[in-house]
Amino acid sequence: MALVVQKFGGTSVGSTEKIKNVARRVISEKEKGNDVVVVVSAMSGETNKLVAMAGEIAESPSEREYDVLVSTGEQVTIALLAIALHDMGQSAVSYTASQVKITTDSAHSKARIKSIDSEKIHKDLSEGRIVVVAGFQGADEDGNLTTLGRGGSDTSAVAIAAALKADVCDIYTDVEGVYTTDPTICENARKLDRIAYDEMLEMASLGAKVLQTRSVEFAKKYNVPIHVRSTFSENTGTMVTREDKSMEEVAVSGIAYNKDEAKITIIRVPDTPGIAAKLFGPISDANINVDMIIQNVSEDGHTDMTFTVPKGDFKKAMSLVEKAGEELGAKGVAGDPNISKVSVIGVGMRSHAGIASSVFDAFSKEGINILMISTSEIKVSCVVKSKYTELAVRVLHDTFKLGDREVKEETW
Amino acid sequence: MALVVQKFGGTSVGSTEKIKNVARRVISEKEKGNDVVVVVSAMSGETNKLVAMAGEIAESPSEREYDVLVSTGEQVTIALLAIALHDMGQSAVSYTASQVKITTDSAHSKARIKSIDSEKIHKDLSEGRIVVVAGFQGADEDGNLTTLGRGGSDTSAVAIAAALKADVCDIYTDVEGVYTTDPTICENARKLDRIAYDEMLEMASLGAKVLQTRSVEFAKKYNVPIHVRSTFSENTGTMVTREDKSMEEVAVSGIAYNKDEAKITIIRVPDTPGIAAKLFGPISDANINVDMIIQNVSEDGHTDMTFTVPKGDFKKAMSLVEKAGEELGAKGVAGDPNISKVSVIGVGMRSHAGIASSVFDAFSKEGINILMISTSEIKVSCVVKSKYTELAVRVLHDTFKLGDREVKEETW
């Protein structure tokens, strides 16, 4: 008998009919003899409806009250799912985050979970009940309602699985699992049976949208195995787990890409100590996340510095950098929002040499110019012109033989 | 400086535009220098929408989960109202019932309030905040969410006013106050400036729909003055307060009616001890409320017994009584769903004689046959055929000179 935490997202619970389907799915898990805790999101569209009402009232709604508002979405779902389970003859009980003391910090709309009181849930499970918990929400130590940010239900599910020491956390989604790359770009993309937490983190943060980054960090920290699988089929999906020997045998696990960045270069800035601080201080103060940073070798006391920011922050970042550039005596500032980052990911890189040069070779053969390069122990990321994104992904997917079958070159 | 609790119902908060209006209303009270606590219902239509979803999933939804579901309605309103108050530059904070520990028993969907933790609210008020509390909901001692039943927001408001020792509880509604009778029946019905709790209780339970009965009981018990007033005007409404000398000077305060009852007579039942128990036991077990009961003088060891039940329970009650009648050896059972109860109400009756006979006289002059009579210290109720309801109300209203002006008889 296992303890299974199941998480169903907004699309899976998007109507009363779909909620009944989820209930049947939950019951089939329970009937295998397992203890089941279910974490659900708001019905799809519901959160947007609530946000729209807030927008009709105020341009920038109070953050505390915004969380009070949107957390009703998940409360509706837990009640409806518990009603469905009861109606199907199951003993079930729903809990809001406050009721099972999912305690977070007080950072409204992006709160972080600090602790969960597992006692109540364990008691219900031991009495044979299915426990339904609202995802996405929490309460701070003073009892104020908080939310974890978009995709936060994944984090709720993993945190609950960790607190309960569950055997597995099933994340139900609209895809069959985690793929070697985006199947819409690369038709022979292959579903992975297993992937290491660190690989998943790179896949997630680099643009694969299956799991929320923070939930994977949580799973890694508490060693919770995640099973990413489809709501619409019974197939086994992808297990996201701790790294093991067998994973190291494969050099590359997947190819990720991110079209949502822009590149800024500050040209011929005097290479004196403290430049970086003067340049990135104001950007950080404006809450803009800088991703890659590259600094060229200094020539006659001057250097070029290039970095990437989210595309949505490009204009704001440009004006901050132009101002800093003047103060620092730079020659100029250049920006390009039409770039993409394409990355090769694999924990096996630690023991396999030559991955980066294979990437450069492959791009060179296709005439794809590399604008920036950044590497870590388990990834190689290249910034290229956006127009090359799909080509670059397919070339790398092929180079590292990730596909499950040969695809003729003409289909590219 | 006063402490004012204001309650706004579903119609008053039925859209984001209306919520903004309520916010302005709240602020104008605050700007008089008063401390303000606001209790709100779900936006009109919202609760029905939630109930409909539950109905799509189960015919008789789990009571516990039903409460989890419908209590989201009020949570949406408190958040939106607090957002509006913030946007208008006020310091405001919203609380669900759980957050201010509105503790109830565990009778889902008709829970009774046991206690409220006023400390948190007092602290916010002392720091200059407007406090917005969700009506209708509570939580039992184990933290399970409960609701108080339809109209429960009135009770929430009065209970909060009692706990805070507020100076007044303003109940905002879509009428100008409590009238001597239904203005849609009697065009010279007059708005009352004041009415005693006991009178209001009779008015409420006898069919005037302004205030929920339980909220008035609560107000009476804790001596909370209620001000029933209009959301749509600045006029003074009706104060519902403790009885005083001046009220006793007036014999009759108002005329109420109730078309929602039906009459059942059990004919020539042997008049032996225990009949009533055998007759009303099964009715009570079926959760049917019996209102008036009249037993005729016994003749040759037999008696007739007549009573009223809610019209919705008429059929069920008839079949129970027919069964009991057979067992008791009664001659037969007769039922009539086409009746109304018309009542004259006033605490002044305690010191004014002859009210009942004035009622009988007035009915007799108009040829209205009285089917049943029931009296208490402060009311005289008569059951008449439904078709006479409006006529009976107008006749009594006129007899006791309750109108604010003469109305020519032809307009009846």
Interface residues (C-beta under 8 A of the other chain):
Chain A: T16 E17 I19 K20 L50 M53 A54 E56 I57 A58 E59 P61 S62 R64 E65 Y66 V68 L69 S71 T72 Q75 V76 I78 A79 L80 A82 I83 A84 H86 D87 A92 V93 S94 T96 S98 Q99 G143 L145
Chain B: T16 E17 I19 K20 L50 M53 A54 E56 I57 A58 E59 P61 S62 R64 E65 Y66 V68 L69 S71 T72 Q75 V76 I78 A79 L80 A82 I83 A84 H86 D87 A92 V93 S94 T96 S98 Q99 G143 L145
